[in-house]
């Protein structure tokens, strides 16, 4: 089976939308796990409070009913943990229902332990603030309305705690002590969990901004690809005409009698053939040619052939190529990836005043690593900071920087990456990494 790397068909708005939805779902999943963790803290807090009220302060509470509510909360949290342990999409409605369960549990426990006379009634504020951070506006206002209704119902129907009304004692008052403990719990849990949730929200916003930037860049690539393929089609006719004319010239007596002219015509035909190969490569990358653009080969054959062809077709003075890949595995490469490596080598040659270019290939952690080095002045800090962005170039000409822009996006499309840095002893180094899973062909009896 051959693997086809079609750059233009992979980069579509639907993929960007799917990635944005994945970011949203991942953030919702993290927030749901935060709620589960908060619920476990609530379970521990309720057990501690009930035990302290009965054993230390000798307050008469309906222990059996309160433990039954607590058992239901524990069972719900275990089920939630099992449900949300895997990475599943979490919608606003699911977070809303989880918070409603917390509000209902707190309401029942307060009903059994004094209603509004229980100083821990202020824990409703914790639910409201968390809902304001996590939920959409309508969901938050619904939680606010429900908690107000629950608090009003508790004031009407719940039996008050048998506590002395001794607020004048200040800190010695049992109610005041409970209120201070409730405030400390509210403040501590809000600081911890709202900080975590805010961090998740900021990370989601950063990821969405990066995805939108990538979508804009990839849309730019699609338009460039369409322009390039259109130009390649237009160039096909004049190139074919020139090929016919040169063939006729070669057979004319005026030229056949002159070895110098025949040699120049031969050189012109060679360069013309190279132009036609470039045009064919553009059409292959755009998926316009017949058949598949991917070629079944081995990793050594591809890299060695690429290095040899590049060295023969460029005015490089000193090209050092090192292939340290031991396993010559069957792979599939297409013209887009070949042009990616050629772009890196061309940039290195332009940057190197001595004409020295180095290229090494290896396998690290199931990734193909191709490193291209030069002996030029290196990348300025501004270019390194914006590496891979369009029109970021040190060449000072219009349209510069598009080569590296395409290199970065081809690697990203295949699940890889491109990293640039300046060498310790001068020059620049660009490292291209591609997962072997993206290019490896299945072996005998296996499925790709």
N, C-alpha and C positions, 0 to 999 in steps of 0.2 A: 504493500500500500504506500502511496506517495503522500507526503504532507504538503499542502499548498499554503503558502504564506501570501495572502492577498491583502496588501496594506490598505488599499482604499475601501474594500468591502468590510474590513474589520472595524474601521473607524466610523461609527454611525451615531446619530443622536440617541438611539435607543440604548446603546451601551452606556453612554454617559448618564442617562436617566436611571438605568438599572444600578449603576454604581452609587448615584446619589441616594437612591432608595435603600441600598445596602448600608450606607453610612447612617441614615436615619434609623434603620432597624437596629443596627449595632449600638447606637446611643440609647435607644429605648430599652434594649436588652440589659445594658449596664445599669440603667436607672431602675429596672425591675429587680435586679440583683441587690441593689442598694436598699430597696424597700424590704426585701426578704431579710437582709441583714438587720435592718432597723426593727423589723418585727420580732426577731430573735432577742434583741435587746429589750423590747417591750415585754416579752415573755419572762425574761429574767427579772426585770424590774417589778412586774406584777407579783411574781412569786415572793420576791424579797419584801415588797410592801405588805402583802397579805400576812406573811409570817411575822413581820415586825409589829403590825397592828394588833395581831392576836396575842403573840407571846410577850411582847415588851409593854405595849400600852393597854393590853387587856380590853380591846374594843370588840364588841360582839358583832361578828360578820357572818353571813350565810356561806360558810366555807364550802359546803358541797356544791352549791349552785355556781359559786365563783370558780371553783376548780373545773366544773363541767365546761364553763365558757372558755377557760384557759386551755382545756384539752382540745376543744374545737379549734381554737386559734393555732395550737401546735400542729394539729392535723392539717389545717389549711396551709400552713407555712411549709410543712413537709411536701404536700402535694405541689405547691408553687415551686419549690426548689427542684423537684423532679421534672416539672413541666418546663421550667425555664433554664434548666442546667445547660441544655444544648443551645446553640446559637439559632434562635428562632425570631421571626419578625415580631416586634412588640408595638402595638398600635396605641394611640391615645386612649381609646375606649378600654383597653385591658389595664392600663395603669389606673384609669378612673375607677374601674370595678375593684381593683386591689385596694385602693385608698378607701372606697366605700366599706369594704370588709373591716378595715382598721377602725373606721368611724363607728360602725355598728358594734364591734367588739368593745370599744371603749365606752359606748353608751350603755350597753348591758351591764358592764362591770360597775359603772358609776351608779346605775339604777339600784344595784344590789348593795352599794356601799355609801349611801347618803345623798346621791344626786348632786345638786348644786352646792350643798354644804360640804362636799368632799373637795379639799383644796386641789386635788389632781384634776378637777374639771377643766383647768386651764390647758391641759394637754390637747384640747381641741385646736388650739392655736398652732401646735406643731403640724397637725394634719393640713390645716389651711395654708400655712406657709409652704410646705412641701408641694402641695397641689399647685400653688401659684408658680413654683419653679418648674414643675414637670409637665403640667397639663396645659391644654389650650384654654382660652379665656372662658368659653361657655362651661367647660368642665370645672374650672376653678370656682366660678360663681355658683354652680350647682352644689359643690361641696360646701361653700359658705352658707347657702340657704339651708342645706340639710343639717349642718352643725348647729345653726341657730334654732332650727325646729327641734332638734334633739335636746338642746340645752333648755329650751322652753318647756318641752315635755317632762324633762327631769325635774324642773322647778314645780310642776303641777302634780306629778304622780309619784315621784320617788319619796321614800321615807327618809327624813334627815338623820344624820348620825347622832348618836347619843354622846355628844361632846359638849363640855361646858363652854358657854359663850363668854370667854375671858380674854378678849382682845386687848384689854387694858394691861394685861401682864406683859405685853410686848413679845420679846423673843421666847419667854417662858410659856406662851400660849401654844397649845398643841396644834391649833389650826394655823397659826402663823408659821410654826416650824414646818408643817406640811406644805404650806404655800411657798416657803423658801426652797424646800427640796424640789417642788414642782418647777419653780422658776429655774433652778440650777440645771435640772434635767432638760427643760426646754432649751435653755441657752446652749448647753454643751452639745446636745444632739443636733441642734440647728447649725452650730458652727461646723461640726464635723461633716454632717451629711450634705448641707447646702454647699459647703466648699467643694466636696467631691462631685456633687451634681453639676455645679457651675463649671468645674474643670471638664466634665464630660461634655457639657454644652459648648464650651470654648473649643475643645478638640473637634467636636462635630462641625462647628462653624469653620474651623481652619481646613478640615478635610473637604468640606463642600466648596470652599473657595478654591482649593487646589484642583478639585475635579472640574469646576467651571473654567478655570484657567486652561486645564488640559483639553477640555472640550473645544475651547476657542482655538487653541493651537492645532488640534487635530482637524478642525474644520478648515483652518488655513492650509493644512497639508492636502486635504481633499481637493480644494480649489487649485492648489499648485499642481496636483496630479492630473486634474482634468485639463489644465492649461498645457502641461507638458505633453500629455497624450495627443491633444489637438495639434500642437506644434509638430510633434513627431509625424502625424499623418500628413500634415502639409509639406514637411520636408521630404517625404518619401518620393514624390513625383520628380522634383528637381534632381534628387540624388540618382534616381533611375535614369533620367535623361543624361546626366553627366557620365554615368557608367557606359551608356551606349555610345556617346560621343568619343570617349577615350578608347573604347574598343575599335571604333572605326578609324581613329587616328593611328592606332597601332598597326593597322593593316594598310595604311596609305603608303605609297612608294616614297614620298617625301620624308616620312618619319622612319620607315624601315631601313633606309640607307644611312641613318645617323644613329650610332650607338648611344651617344649622349642624350639625344632626344628620347630614344626608346627607354633609357634608364629613368629619365624624368617622368615619362608617362607611367612607367611601372610603379614609381614612388607615389604618383598621384592616385593610381588605382588602389594602392595599399591604404593610403590615407582615406580614400573614398569608402573602401570596405570597412575601415574602422568607424567612420561616421555612420554607415548603415548598421553596424553592430550596436552602436550607442543608441540609435533610434529604436532598434529591435528590443534592446534592454529596457528602454522607457516604456514601450508598449507592453512588454512582459510584466513589468512592475505594476502597470495600471490594469492588468488583466485583459488586455485587448487582443493579445495574440492567440492563435489557435493552440489547443492543448493546455497542459499545465505549465506554470512558470517554474515550479519546483523541479529539481533534478535529483534523482536517486544516485547517491555516491557514498563515499566514505569520508570521514572527517579529515584524514590525512590527504586524500586525493584533492578534496576541495581546497584546503588551506594551502597545500604545497603548490597546487595549480594557480591559485589566486596570487600567491607571492611571486611565482615565476612570471606570470602574465603581466603583473603590475611592474615588475622590475624591467621587463623587456620593452614596455610601452612608455616608460617615463625616463626623463634625463637624470636619473639618480646616479650619483657618483659612488656611494658606498651604502649598500643595503644589507643589513644584518638580520637574517631571519632564523629564528630558533623555534622548533616544534618539539615540545617535551611531552606530548600526549602519547601514552604507552599503548592504549587500547584503540586500534583503528576501527571504530564502530561504524555500522551503516547508518547514514543520516540522509536527510533531504534538505537541500539549500535552494533558495531561489535568488533571482537577480537583485531583489531589494537588499538582501543581506550582503551580497557580494559588493553592491555599490556602497553600502554602509562602510565596509572595511576599506574599500578604495578611497572613499572620502577622507577617512582618518589618515590614510597614508599620504594622500595628496596634500592635506593640510600640513602634515609634518614636513613634507618635502619643501613646501613654500616657506615654512617658518625656519628651516635649517639653512643658514648661510653657507655651510660647508657641503651641502648636498648629502649629509648623512641621515639615514632613517633606520630605525630599529623596529622589529616586530617579533613578538613572542606569543606562543599559544600554549595553553595548559588547561588542565581540568582541575577545578577546586570545588569541593562540596557539591558535586553533580551539576556544576556550571562550566560551560566553555568560557574561558577567559582569554581574550586577545588584547595584548598591551602594545600600543604604538608609541614610540618615543622619538624625540628629535634633539638637536643640539642648538636650538634657537634661543631667543631671549626669554621664553616662557610666557605664560598667560599673565596679563595684568590682573590685579585683585578685583577690579570691577567686572572683568569678563568671567573670572572664576565664580563670582557671586551670582552672575546671571547666566551660567553655562547652560547651553542648550536652548536658550531663548532666541527667537528670530531676530535677525539684524543686530546681533552682538558680535562684533568682529574687530580685529586689530588691523585689518587690511586697508581700511579707509576708503572703501569703494561702495557704491550704492548696491544694496542687496546682499552685502556680506553677512556671513553668519548663518545663512540658510543651510549650508552643508551640515554643520554640527547640529542644527535644529532637526533636520531630517534623521541624522544618526541617532539622536536621543529618542525620537519618537518611534523609529523602527525597533530599537531595542526594547522600548517600553511596551510596544504592541506584542512582542514575543515573550513578555514577562521578565525581561532583563533590565539592565541599567547601564549607564555610562558615567564614569567618574573621571574627572580631570584634576591634575595637580602639577605643581612645578617640582622638578627634581632637586635634590639636595645640592648637586654640583652644576646646576643650570639645565636649561632645556625644559621641555614639557613632556608629560606622560598622560595618555588617555587610555583608560581601561574599559573595555567592552565585555560585559558578562551576559550570557544567554543560558537559560536552563536547558540542560541536555534533553529533558522531557519534551521540549518544544521542537526539537529537531531530530531526535533519535527515531529510527524506524524499528518496528517490531521484528523480532527474530523468528526463527522457525517455530511454529506451533503457538505463537503468541499473537495477541491482538494489539494493534496500535492504539 
